[in-house]
């Protein structure tokens, strides 16, 4: 009898999801926000389809010289955030740190939402995504980092989706196992993404063993910021007062965020120290960040808005001032977006063969995102926002029970 009641309780979110969403949309402010986000998603889809029709060379700002633009950097931003959400939340429900268990369900849901948004953006960046998916299966290239990236991220998304469904249904023991598999797939996929950049010896700005380690560490930093921001937003959207257990989880997450910001600042400093001992191409790329055309992005957006100011706000909040923590997290997410953009674009602005005195181009190359690219990016961001809002209503605020006693 108790098992029957527990099963009904576990499945209640599925039975009431439709009504929760419909009732929420009837709220004027909520409905307006959902409508705006939906329009942005539709605009992104329309821009992507039109780009497929006219050709990417016509629709996008990317070129033969700079083939990877804002769509690639936005894809990196989303998958980095997804992996970070997975890793930080797994400390609780996978590895048993009870203080972080209250944020598990929402974090896993957001990990799925952000990886889907990443696939949404990369779908419109790839010339023929359907052919890529087919040949990924029927003609695998085990020596290709790109093949491994698609395969591992696909497996990661499946594991995270199954884990979320198991958490909702209260099957915590199985969810822990699947969550562990998701962590393994996520770390493998994300370190491999770093290797996609780090093994390109023709691009000295990226080349080296630094990239896979940097990607994993910065992913956790992104995940900590996303957890704090979206948890604060969730309680505002649901009109509820935050529970002591969740407040404690955010306090612990703040401490994790402080540590990771310090680590990334350390990485960043050494990237420049070691970089200036490199070749001319790498020095030119680094100088473009320090004093050149990307100096504002680096000093103001990456370092200032993305790390230093959030670090000070986190320290001032002491993990207890939720509004201050949310502001710091929003600033960090904004800065991290440009951190990914600079990483991708600055790695390509020095012309290839420059050190061989091939002077086809007189100086640094330039790249400006097109309207199509910007609309697709906004569509991806709106997709995450839309999934977050509807998910809060459909799954009752992702309320977590204690992970005790195995399955319920």
C-alpha positions as CSV (number, residue, x, y, z in Angstrom):
1,X,0.0,0.0,0.0
2,X,2.8,2.4,0.9
3,X,4.6,1.5,-2.3
4,X,1.5,2.3,-4.3
5,X,1.1,5.7,-2.6
6,X,4.8,6.5,-3.1
7,X,4.6,5.6,-6.8
8,X,1.6,7.8,-7.3
9,X,3.4,10.7,-5.6
10,X,6.5,10.1,-7.7
11,X,4.5,10.2,-10.9
12,X,2.4,13.2,-9.9
13,X,4.5,15.7,-11.8
14,X,3.7,13.8,-15.0
15,X,0.0,13.8,-14.3
16,X,-0.2,17.4,-13.3
17,X,2.4,18.9,-15.7
18,X,0.0,20.0,-18.3
19,X,-2.3,21.7,-15.9
20,X,0.6,23.4,-14.1
21,X,1.9,24.9,-17.4
22,X,-1.6,26.0,-18.5
23,X,-2.4,27.7,-15.2
24,X,1.0,29.4,-15.3
25,X,0.5,30.7,-18.9
26,X,-2.8,32.2,-17.8
27,X,-0.7,34.6,-15.6
28,X,-0.2,37.7,-17.7
29,X,3.5,38.3,-16.9
30,X,4.4,34.7,-17.2
31,X,2.5,34.3,-20.4
32,X,4.1,37.4,-21.9
33,X,7.6,36.2,-21.1
34,X,6.8,32.7,-22.6
35,X,5.5,34.4,-25.7
36,X,8.5,36.6,-26.2
37,X,10.9,33.7,-25.7
38,X,8.9,31.6,-28.1
39,X,9.1,34.3,-30.8
40,X,12.9,34.5,-30.3
41,X,13.1,30.7,-30.8
42,X,11.0,30.9,-33.9
43,X,13.1,33.8,-35.2
44,X,16.2,31.7,-34.6
45,X,14.8,28.7,-36.5
46,X,13.7,30.9,-39.4
47,X,17.1,32.5,-39.6
48,X,18.8,29.1,-39.5
49,X,16.5,27.7,-42.3
50,X,17.1,30.8,-44.4
51,X,20.8,30.4,-44.0
52,X,20.6,26.8,-45.2
53,X,18.7,28.0,-48.2
54,X,21.0,30.8,-49.3
55,X,24.3,29.2,-48.1
56,X,26.3,29.9,-45.0
57,X,28.9,31.9,-46.8
58,X,26.2,34.4,-47.8
59,X,24.3,34.4,-44.5
60,X,27.1,34.1,-41.9
61,X,30.0,36.4,-41.0
62,X,32.4,33.4,-40.9
63,X,34.7,33.0,-43.9
64,X,37.4,30.8,-45.3
65,X,40.0,32.6,-43.1
66,X,37.8,32.5,-40.0
67,X,35.6,29.5,-40.4
68,X,34.5,29.3,-36.7
69,X,32.4,32.2,-35.5
70,X,29.9,33.0,-32.8
71,X,27.8,29.9,-33.5
72,X,30.7,27.7,-32.5
73,X,31.5,29.8,-29.5
74,X,27.8,29.7,-28.4
75,X,27.8,26.0,-28.9
76,X,30.9,25.8,-26.6
77,X,29.1,28.1,-24.1
78,X,26.1,25.9,-23.9
79,X,27.9,22.5,-23.7
80,X,30.4,23.9,-21.2
81,X,27.5,25.1,-19.0
82,X,25.7,21.8,-19.3
83,X,28.7,19.8,-18.3
84,X,29.3,22.2,-15.4
85,X,25.7,21.8,-14.2
86,X,26.2,18.0,-14.4
87,X,29.5,18.0,-12.5
88,X,28.5,20.4,-9.7
89,X,25.1,18.7,-9.1
90,X,26.7,15.3,-9.2
91,X,28.7,16.1,-6.0
92,X,25.4,15.8,-4.2
93,X,23.2,13.1,-5.6
94,X,25.9,11.0,-7.3
95,X,28.8,11.2,-4.8
96,X,26.6,11.6,-1.7
97,X,27.3,15.1,-0.4
98,X,23.9,15.8,1.2
99,X,24.3,19.6,1.3
100,X,24.0,19.8,-2.5
101,X,21.2,17.3,-2.9
102,X,18.4,19.9,-3.0
103,X,19.7,21.4,-6.2
104,X,20.0,18.1,-8.1
105,X,16.7,17.9,-10.0
106,X,16.8,21.4,-11.3
107,X,20.5,21.2,-12.2
108,X,20.0,18.0,-14.2
109,X,17.0,19.4,-16.0
110,X,19.0,22.6,-16.9
111,X,21.9,20.4,-18.0
112,X,19.5,18.7,-20.5
113,X,18.1,22.1,-21.6
114,X,21.5,23.6,-22.2
115,X,22.9,20.7,-24.2
116,X,19.8,20.7,-26.4
117,X,20.3,24.4,-27.0
118,X,23.9,23.7,-27.9
119,X,22.8,21.1,-30.4
120,X,20.2,23.6,-31.7
121,X,22.9,26.2,-32.5
122,X,25.4,23.7,-34.0
123,X,22.6,22.2,-36.1
124,X,22.4,25.5,-38.1
125,X,26.2,25.9,-38.1
126,X,26.9,22.6,-39.8
127,X,26.2,22.6,-43.6
128,X,24.5,19.2,-43.6
129,X,23.7,18.0,-40.0
130,X,21.6,15.1,-41.2
131,X,24.4,13.6,-43.2
132,X,26.8,14.2,-40.3
133,X,24.5,12.2,-38.0
134,X,24.1,9.4,-40.5
135,X,27.8,9.0,-41.2
136,X,28.6,9.3,-37.6
137,X,26.9,5.9,-37.2
138,X,27.6,4.1,-40.5
139,X,31.1,5.4,-41.1
140,X,32.8,6.3,-37.7
141,X,36.3,7.8,-37.7
142,X,37.8,6.8,-34.4
143,X,40.8,9.0,-35.0
144,X,38.7,12.1,-35.3
145,X,38.1,14.3,-32.2
146,X,35.0,15.8,-33.9
147,X,33.5,12.3,-34.2
148,X,34.2,11.5,-30.6
149,X,32.7,14.9,-29.6
150,X,29.4,14.2,-31.3
151,X,29.2,10.6,-30.1
152,X,30.1,11.4,-26.5
153,X,27.9,14.4,-26.2
154,X,25.0,12.4,-27.7
155,X,25.6,9.7,-25.1
156,X,25.8,12.4,-22.4
157,X,22.5,13.9,-23.3
158,X,20.8,10.5,-23.2
159,X,22.2,9.7,-19.8
160,X,21.2,13.1,-18.4
161,X,17.6,12.9,-19.8
162,X,17.2,9.4,-18.3
163,X,18.7,10.5,-15.0
164,X,16.2,13.4,-14.8
165,X,13.2,11.1,-15.5
166,X,14.4,8.7,-12.8
167,X,14.8,11.5,-10.3
168,X,11.3,12.7,-11.0
169,X,9.9,9.2,-10.6
170,X,11.8,8.8,-7.3
171,X,14.1,6.0,-8.4
172,X,17.2,7.5,-6.8
173,X,19.3,4.4,-6.7
174,X,19.1,3.8,-10.4
175,X,19.4,7.6,-11.0
176,X,22.7,7.6,-9.1
177,X,24.1,4.9,-11.4
178,X,22.9,6.7,-14.6
179,X,24.1,10.0,-13.2
180,X,27.6,8.5,-12.7
181,X,27.6,7.3,-16.3
182,X,26.5,10.9,-17.3
183,X,29.4,12.3,-15.4
184,X,31.9,10.0,-17.1
185,X,30.4,10.8,-20.5
186,X,30.3,14.5,-19.8
187,X,34.0,14.6,-18.6
188,X,35.1,12.5,-21.6
189,X,33.1,14.7,-24.0
190,X,34.2,18.0,-22.5
191,X,37.9,17.1,-22.3
192,X,37.6,15.9,-25.9
193,X,36.1,19.3,-26.9
194,X,39.2,20.9,-25.3
195,X,41.3,18.5,-27.4
196,X,39.5,19.6,-30.6
197,X,41.2,23.0,-30.0
198,X,44.3,21.9,-28.2
199,X,45.4,19.4,-30.9
200,X,45.3,22.0,-33.7
201,X,49.0,22.7,-34.0
202,X,48.4,25.1,-36.9
203,X,46.6,27.4,-34.4
204,X,49.3,28.2,-31.9
205,X,46.9,30.2,-29.6
206,X,45.0,27.0,-28.9
207,X,47.7,24.3,-29.2
208,X,48.8,22.4,-26.1
209,X,47.7,20.2,-23.3
210,X,46.3,23.2,-21.4
211,X,42.9,23.2,-23.2
212,X,41.2,20.0,-22.0
213,X,42.1,20.8,-18.3
214,X,40.9,24.4,-18.8
215,X,37.6,23.3,-20.3
216,X,36.8,21.0,-17.4
217,X,37.6,23.6,-14.8
218,X,35.8,26.5,-16.5
219,X,32.8,24.2,-17.0
220,X,32.4,23.7,-13.3
221,X,32.7,27.5,-12.8
222,X,29.9,28.0,-15.4
223,X,27.8,25.3,-13.7
224,X,28.1,26.9,-10.3
225,X,27.0,30.3,-11.6
226,X,24.1,28.7,-13.6
227,X,22.9,26.8,-10.5
228,X,22.8,29.9,-8.3
229,X,21.2,32.1,-10.9
230,X,18.5,29.7,-12.0
231,X,17.7,28.6,-8.5
232,X,17.1,32.2,-7.4
233,X,15.0,32.9,-10.5
234,X,13.0,29.7,-9.8
235,X,11.9,30.9,-6.4
236,X,11.0,34.3,-7.9
237,X,9.0,32.7,-10.7
238,X,7.2,30.3,-8.3
239,X,6.6,33.0,-5.7
240,X,8.0,30.9,-2.9
241,X,10.4,31.4,0.0
242,X,13.6,29.5,-0.3
243,X,13.9,26.5,2.0
244,X,16.8,26.3,4.5
245,X,18.1,23.2,2.8
246,X,18.2,24.9,-0.6
247,X,19.8,28.0,0.9
248,X,22.5,25.8,2.4
249,X,23.1,24.2,-0.9
250,X,23.5,27.6,-2.6
251,X,25.9,28.6,0.2
252,X,28.1,25.6,-0.5
253,X,27.8,26.2,-4.3
254,X,29.0,29.8,-3.7
255,X,32.1,28.5,-2.0
256,X,32.7,26.2,-4.9
257,X,32.2,29.1,-7.3
258,X,34.8,31.2,-5.4
259,X,37.4,28.5,-5.6
260,X,36.8,27.9,-9.3
261,X,37.0,31.6,-10.2
262,X,40.4,31.8,-8.4
263,X,41.6,28.7,-10.3
264,X,40.5,30.2,-13.7
265,X,42.2,33.5,-12.8
266,X,45.3,31.5,-12.1
267,X,45.0,29.6,-15.4
268,X,44.5,32.9,-17.3
269,X,47.6,34.5,-15.8
270,X,49.8,31.5,-16.7
271,X,48.3,31.4,-20.2
272,X,49.8,34.8,-20.9
273,X,53.0,34.2,-19.0
274,X,53.7,31.0,-21.0
275,X,52.2,32.3,-24.2
276,X,54.7,35.2,-24.4
277,X,57.4,32.6,-24.5
278,X,55.8,31.1,-27.7
279,X,56.0,32.0,-31.3
280,X,55.1,35.2,-33.0
281,X,51.6,34.1,-34.0
282,X,50.7,33.3,-30.4
283,X,52.1,36.6,-29.1
284,X,50.1,38.5,-31.7
285,X,46.9,36.8,-30.5
286,X,47.7,37.5,-26.9
287,X,48.4,41.1,-27.6
288,X,45.1,41.5,-29.4
289,X,43.5,40.6,-26.0
290,X,45.7,42.8,-23.8
291,X,45.9,45.9,-25.9
292,X,44.4,45.2,-29.3
293,X,40.9,45.0,-30.8
294,X,39.7,42.4,-28.2
295,X,41.1,44.3,-25.1
296,X,37.6,45.5,-24.1
297,X,36.2,42.0,-24.3
298,X,39.1,40.6,-22.3
299,X,39.6,43.2,-19.6
300,X,36.0,44.4,-19.1
301,X,33.8,41.5,-20.0
302,X,36.0,38.4,-19.3
303,X,38.1,39.5,-16.4
304,X,35.9,42.3,-14.9
305,X,32.3,41.3,-15.4
306,X,33.0,37.5,-15.7
307,X,35.4,36.9,-12.8
308,X,36.7,39.7,-10.6
309,X,33.4,41.5,-9.8
310,X,31.5,38.2,-9.2
311,X,34.3,37.0,-7.0
312,X,34.0,40.2,-4.9
313,X,30.2,39.9,-4.8
314,X,30.3,36.2,-3.7
315,X,32.8,37.1,-1.0
316,X,30.6,39.9,0.2
317,X,27.4,37.8,0.1
318,X,29.1,35.1,2.4
319,X,26.8,32.7,0.6
320,X,23.7,34.1,2.4
321,X,22.6,37.2,0.4
322,X,20.8,35.4,-2.4
323,X,20.1,38.6,-4.4
324,X,23.8,39.5,-4.4
325,X,24.7,35.9,-5.4
326,X,22.2,36.0,-8.2
327,X,23.6,39.3,-9.5
328,X,27.1,37.9,-9.4
329,X,26.0,34.7,-11.2
330,X,24.2,36.7,-13.9
331,X,27.3,38.8,-14.5
332,X,29.5,35.7,-14.6
333,X,27.3,34.0,-17.2
334,X,27.4,37.2,-19.3
335,X,31.2,37.4,-19.1
336,X,31.7,33.7,-19.7
337,X,29.7,34.0,-23.0
338,X,32.4,36.5,-24.2
339,X,35.1,34.3,-22.7
340,X,34.0,31.5,-25.1
341,X,33.6,34.0,-28.0
342,X,37.2,35.4,-27.5
343,X,38.6,31.9,-27.2
344,X,37.2,30.8,-30.5
345,X,37.7,34.0,-32.6
346,X,41.0,35.2,-31.3
347,X,42.5,31.8,-32.1
348,X,41.9,32.4,-35.8
349,X,42.6,36.1,-36.3
350,X,46.3,35.6,-36.9
351,X,46.6,34.5,-40.6
352,X,47.9,31.0,-41.2
353,X,51.4,30.9,-42.5
354,X,52.2,34.2,-40.9
355,X,55.4,33.0,-39.4
356,X,56.5,31.8,-42.9
357,X,56.3,35.4,-44.2
358,X,53.3,34.6,-46.3
359,X,51.8,38.1,-46.4
360,X,48.5,37.5,-48.1
361,X,46.9,39.6,-45.3
362,X,48.6,42.7,-43.9
363,X,47.5,42.3,-40.3
364,X,45.0,40.6,-38.0
365,X,41.9,39.2,-39.6
366,X,38.5,40.5,-38.5
367,X,35.2,38.8,-37.9
368,X,31.7,40.3,-37.3
369,X,28.6,38.2,-36.6
370,X,25.8,38.5,-39.1
371,X,22.2,39.1,-38.3
372,X,21.4,35.4,-39.1
373,X,24.0,34.3,-36.5
374,X,22.8,36.7,-33.9
375,X,19.2,35.5,-34.3
376,X,20.3,31.9,-34.0
377,X,22.2,32.7,-30.8
378,X,19.3,34.5,-29.3
379,X,17.1,31.6,-30.3
380,X,19.3,29.2,-28.4
381,X,19.4,31.4,-25.3
382,X,15.6,31.8,-25.5
383,X,15.2,28.1,-25.8
384,X,17.0,27.6,-22.4
385,X,14.8,30.3,-20.8
386,X,11.6,28.8,-22.2
387,X,12.6,25.3,-21.0
388,X,13.4,26.7,-17.6
389,X,10.1,28.5,-17.2
390,X,7.9,25.7,-18.4
391,X,10.0,23.1,-16.5
392,X,9.4,25.0,-13.2
393,X,5.7,24.8,-13.7
394,X,5.5,21.3,-15.2
395,X,7.6,19.7,-12.5
396,X,6.4,21.7,-9.5
397,X,9.6,23.6,-8.9
398,X,11.7,20.5,-9.0
399,X,11.1,19.8,-5.3
400,X,13.6,17.2,-4.0
401,X,13.1,14.6,-1.4
402,X,15.8,13.1,0.7
403,X,17.9,10.5,-1.2
404,X,17.5,7.9,1.5
405,X,16.4,4.3,1.5
406,X,17.2,3.6,-2.1
407,X,14.2,3.7,-4.5
408,X,10.8,5.0,-3.3
